[in-house]
């Protein structure tokens, strides 16, 4: 005799069925959902603020000329900017399309790699969990550029490495070489991931088989062929390459011995804190008793990725000690910690039924909605330091440049000069970090700067002028200019300017 179900039991069963159905729908259409989300962000960026952010403005300087290198950052992101500008013109749309395309590729790479480990359900849950990493889901969308490209290159490196270890083939080896070159040309901390993959691969028979094969030699040859000319440029312009080394706090005399390890630990915890907070309760749940069609996991590949993560962090730690680095920022750990969601979901997989996976998708959706709402607010908010960078009166400054008949603008900081250059058409712009552009630096010249807040031309800007024109800067004091921030009438943006006429004598007129 079959007992009738209690009404409450039927409600629970009905809820579970609906939740499982919703989860199944997300899994089925996950790549398209991702694509739609990042396409939404392209439009959102155009509606949020017309001025450029700091990283966006920096690319305006580099995009004036196709070079093997530009400054302290590798050149690939700038090459991509130039490519999109050639199609869509110098526009915010091109910059936003590039960033969101790379973010989509980064998430897609995680999805493909995770699918090799546990199938489509595992891939969707693990990739959705990347939204619990604020440095990728929020900070990359809000401000970053080269790190966005790095994320895409790193995720595809892991995916293609898994393919090569599974079954080596020439097409896979060539793809691995190309993506390795892309990673190196994205950001230099990619080397930690690459070294960790090679070291971790050597621990497993499949990895050793590939690393000791002709396919690995072919992959290395492809990467070397792509990197040879950028590498030569870096050797010739070492001064520009190391111009930002101060950010690492190397050899700070006043820093205690534990400053570096403490900074590394704090950065790593900060990077994955939200992810851990989401999944920690899962480990206290009972394993589901219902039959589940999720499928099993390839634990061997999970152990490989765990080894990659551990070895990469060890390499970062050793490099930090050897170099004397005392400052580690969480975003610098992105090329290693981005795989943490795959490992955490793998550890929690036995407790994640299809119903519970719906909860992960729901939380990821909440994160996405919060980002969509918060991003325009962040771009237009006023902080204790004043209006945001998106409110700089860059168009008004550009109009002053045109009125003065200026041919070249030299500025500091680079974000400032880039924001102004976005509104210029024929004028050349440059900053000390982008001093190797092969463009015409005609006169008259305008020097503009904000820091230090003094009418004296900053030494870096003075050195840039004298390097470009091979003559001393006769006058070294500028005029203070006040212009209202965009959208404000009583809050002013201040900077200094100095005009050097075509004849060479400095003027403030």
N, C-alpha and C positions, 0 to 999 in steps of 0.2 A: 504493500500500500504506500503510495507516494504522498507525503505530507505537503499541503499547500505552503507556498513561501509566505513568510511574514511580510506585510506591506513595506516595512522599513528595509527588509532584506532586498525586496524587489527594487526599491529606490536606489540602494547602494549598487546593486547589479546594473541598473540602468545608467547610473552615473559613471560606473567603470566602463561600460560599453561606449558611452559618448566620449569619455576621456580617451579611451584607446583609439576610437575612430578619429578624433581630432589629432592625436599623436601620429597616427598612420598617414593622415593627410599632409601634415607638416613634413614627415619623412619623404613622402612621395614627391613633393614639390619643393624640397628644401633649396636646391641651387637657384630656382627661379625666384623664390622668396628673397634669398640673399641679393640677387640681382636687382629686384624691385626696390629693396631697401636702399641700396647705394645709389640707384637712379633717383630716388626721392631726395637723397642728400645733395645731388647735383643741383636740383631745382631749389632746394632749401637754402643752399649757399648763395645762390643768386638773389634770393629774396631777403636774406638776412642783413647783408651789409655790402655796399658797393666798393668800399675801400679794401685794400689788401691787408692780410695778417702779416706777421713778421716773416715767417718762412716763405710765404707767397711772394712778398716784396723782394726777398733776396734773390729769387729766381729771375726776376726782371733784369737784374744786372747781368747774370750769366747768359741769359737767352739772347744777348746781342750778338754773340759770336760762337761758332761751333769750334770748340777747342778740345785737345786731349785731356785737359785738366783746367780747373778754375780756381782752386784755393784749398782750404783744409778738408773739403768734402770731395769724395770721388765724383766723376762727371756724369754718370748715367742718368740721374734724375733730370739734370739740366738738358741733356740730349733729348730726352722725352718731351720736355717742355718746349724746346725748339721745334720738334716735330709737330706737336699739336698746334703751336702758334702758326706754323706754316700752313696748316689746314684751316684753323678757325680764327686766325688773327690773334694779336696780343689781347687776350680777354680773360676775364674771371671765369667764364664758362670753360675755357680750355684747361685752366689750372684745376678747377673743381672736377672736371671730367677725368683728368689724369689721376688725381688723388683717389677718387672713388673707384676707378677702374682697378687701380693697384690694390686697394683694400679688398675689393671683391675677389681679385686673384689670390690674395693672401688667405682669405677665408676658404676659398675653393681648394687651395692647396692643402689646407688642414683637413677638409672634408674628404679629399681623394686619399690622403695618407691614412686617415682613420678608417676609411672604407676597406683598405687593404688589411686592416687589423680585425675588424668586427662587423663588416657589412654596413648597409645603408642606415639602419636604426642607430647603431653605435656612432657612425659618422655624423649623423644629424645632431645627436645629443652632445657629442664632443665639440663640434664646431659651434653650436649654439652657446656652449659654455665659454667660448672665447670672449663673448660679450661681457663676461664677468671679470675680464682683465681691463681695468680702466685705461691703462696706457695704450691699449690698442683700440678699444671700442669708443673711448671718449677723446683722449689726448691726441691720438693720430688724426681723428676727424677734426679736432679743434685747431691744431697748430702745426703738426709735424709735416715733413716732406721726405727727406732722405730715409727716415726710419720707416715710412710707409712702404717705400720700395724695398727696403731691407726685409720687412715682414713678408712681402710677396715672394722675394727670392729665397728666403729661409724656408718657408713652408713648401715650396716646390722642390727645394733641394732635398728635404726629408722624403718627400713623396717619390721623387725619381731615384733617390738612393735605395729606397725599399724595393723599387722595381728592378734596379740593377742587381741587388743582392738576391732577389728571387730568381731571376733568369736573365743573365747578361746578354745583351745584344748591341749591335753597333748603333742602332738608332737611339737606344737608351743611353749609351755612353756619350754620344754626341750631345744629346739633350742635357745630360748631367754636366758636361763641360761648359755648355752655354750658360746654364743657370748658375754654375759656380762663378763664372766670369761676371754675370749680372750681380751676384751677391757681393763680390769684391768691389765692383764699381758702384755699389749702392752705399755701403758704409763699411769702414774697416773692421768694426767689431764682429763682422760676419766670419772672420777667420777663426774665432773661438768655436762657432758651430761647425765649421768645416773640419777643423782639427779633431773635434770631439766625435764627429761621424766617422772619420777615418780610424781613430783609436778604438771606438766602440765596435766598428765593423771588424777590426782585427781580432776581437774576442770570440767571434762566431765563425764557424766553418764557411757559411755562405758569404760572409763579408770578406774573409781571407781569400776565398776563391776569386771574387771580383777584384779585390785590391791587388792581387798578384797576377792578374790576367792582362792580356793585350788590350782589353776594353778599358781598363783603368788608365793605361798609357795613352790611349786614344782620347779619353776624356780630358786628361791633363794637357795633352797637346792642343786640343780645341780651346781650353781655357787660356793657356799660355799665348796662343796666337791672337786671341782677342785682347789680352791684357798688355801685350808688349809695348805698344806706343803710349798708353796711359802711364805705365810704369816708368818709361823713360822721361816723360813729362814730370813726374813726381820727383825723380832724381834731380832734374834740372831746376826745380822750383821748391826745394826743400824748405826754404824760408816761409813760403805761403802755406805749405803743407802742414807745418807745425805751429802755425800762428795762433791756434786755439788750445795749445797744450796746457795753458794755465788753468783751464776748466777742471783738470784732473787733480789740482792741488798737489802736484808732485813736489816732494822734498820741502814741504812746509816745515820750517824749523820749529815752530811752536806747537805742531800737532803731536799728540802722544802716539806711542807705538801701535795702539789698538784703534786708531782713528780709521785706518783703511778697512780692516776686517769688520768693524762696527758699521761703517757706511755701506759695505757690501751686504751684510746681513739685513740691515734695515731696508735697503733698496729691494732686495729679493722678497722680503716679507710684504713690503708695501705693494709690490707688483701683483702678488697672488692672494692678498688678504681677502678680497671680496669673493674670489673663487672658493677659498677654503671656508669662508663663512656660509656660503650657499650649500656646500656639500658635507660639511661636518655633521649636521643632523642626519644625513642619509645613512651614515655608518652606524647609527643607533637604531635604525629601523630593522624590523624582522625581514628575513628574505621572503619574497612573495611565494605563496603556495600555489597560485593558479598557473596553469600551463601558459608559457609565454613564447611567442614566435620571434624573439629578439635574435636568437642565434648566439653561438659561442664566440670567444675571442682567440686570436692568435697570440698566446702569452709570450711566445718567443720574440715576436716583434715588439711587444710592450716592454719586455726586458731590455731589448736593444735601445729603445727610446729612453728608457730610464737611465741606461748607461751613458747615452749621449748627454742627457741633462746633467748628470752628476759630473762627468768628465769635463763638460764645458764650464761648470761652476768652479771646478778645481783649477782649470786653466786660467780663468779670470782671476782667481785668488792668487795664483802663483805670479801671474803677470803684474798684478797690483803690488805684490811684495817686492818684486824685482825692480819695478819702475819707481817705487816710492809713492804711488798714487794714494791719496788720502780721501778723495771724494769720488763716490760712485753714485750715479743717478739711476733711478729705477728704469728709465726708458733705455739705458745702455744695455740692459740685460734682456731686451726684447728678443734678440735672435736665439736665445736659449730657453727662456721661460715661456715662450708662446706655445710650447708643446705640453706644458703642465696640464691644461684641461684634458688632453687625451689620456694622460696618465691617471689623473684623478678620477675621471669617468671610468677608466678601466678598473681601478681599484674598487669603485662603488658599483660596478656593473651587476653583480649578483643580487643587489638590493634594488635595482632600478627596473621595475616592471614597466610595461607600456603605459600604464596609468600614471605611475610616478614620473615617467619621462615627459608626460604632458605638463607636469608642474615645472620641469626645467625649461621647457619651451615657453611656458607662460611667464616665468621670471625673466627669461631672455627678452621676451616681447616687451615686458615692463621696462627693462633697461633701454631697449631701442626707443620706446615712446618717450622716456625721460630725456634721452639724448636729443631727440627731435625737438622737444619743447625747450630744453635748456640751451641748445646751441645758439639760436638767435638772441636769446637773453644775454648770454655770455659775450657775444660779439658787440653788443651795444650797451653793456652795463658800464657804470661809472664806479671806479674803485677809489680807495683812499689816495691813490697816486694821480687821479684824474680820469678823464674819459679813456676808453680803450683805444688800442692802436688803430682800430677800424674807423676811428673818428678824426684821425690826423687830417688837417686841411691840405692834403697832398695836391689836390687839383688846383687850389689857389696858389700854392708855391710854384707849381708847374707853369701857371699863367704868368707869374712874375719872371720866371726864366725866359719865357717867350718874349715878354715885353722888353727885356734887357738885350735880346738878340744873342743869347748865350749859345755857344756851340758844344761845350763840354761842361758837365757838372761833376765835381768831385765831392763826395760826401761821407760823413761818418755820423752815426753807425750805418751799416749796410742796409738795415731794414728801412731806415729813414730815406736814404737815397733811392732805394728800390721803389718805395711807395710813390715818390715823386716821379721817377722814371716811367711808371705805369701810364702816366698822363702825357708823356712826351712822345713825339714821333721821330723826328730826325736828329735830336740831340743825343750825344753820347753821355753815359753815366758810368761812374766807377767809384770803388771804395778801396781802401788799402788791402783788403783780403782778395779783391778781384783786380789785381794790378797787371795781370798778364794777358788781358784780352787783346786780340789782334784786330783792333778797330782804330779809327781815326780820332785822335785826341786834339781836335782843332781848337783854336782860340776865337773869341774870348772865352775865358774859363770862369766858372762860378764855384767857389768853395763854400760849402754849407756844413754846419755841424751843430750838435746839441751838447755833447759831452767831451771834455769837462765844461761846465757852465761858465765859460770865460770868453772874453772877446779875443783872446790869443788863439791863433790857429793851432789845433792839436798837432803834436809832433808827427804822428803817423800820417796825417793829411799833408803836412808840409813836406815830409819825405816823399810821399806819393807824387806830389806836384813836381818836385825837383828831379825825381826819377823819370817821369814821363817827358818832361820838357828840357831836361839837362841844363837847367839854369836856376839860380837861387830865387826864392820867393822874397821879393824886395820888401813888401809890406806884410806884416803878420798879425794885424789886428782887424777884426771884422765889426760889422754893425749888428746890433740886436734887433730882431724882427719879431713882432707879435701878430699872430693871426688867430681868429676865433676857430675853435674846433668845429667840425662839421655838425650842424644841428644845434649849436650853442651860440649864444650871443654875448655871454659874459664870462666865458671860460676860454683862456687863450693858450695857444701853442707857441712856444718861444724857441727860436733858433738863431744862429749867427750866420752871416753871409759876407763873403769878400769876393769882389769882381776883379779879375786880372784881364785887362783889355788885350787886344791882339798885339799891341806894341810891347806888352810885357810889364808895364807899370801898373801896380795894384791900385784899385779904386773902389770906393764904396757907393758911387753914384748909381 
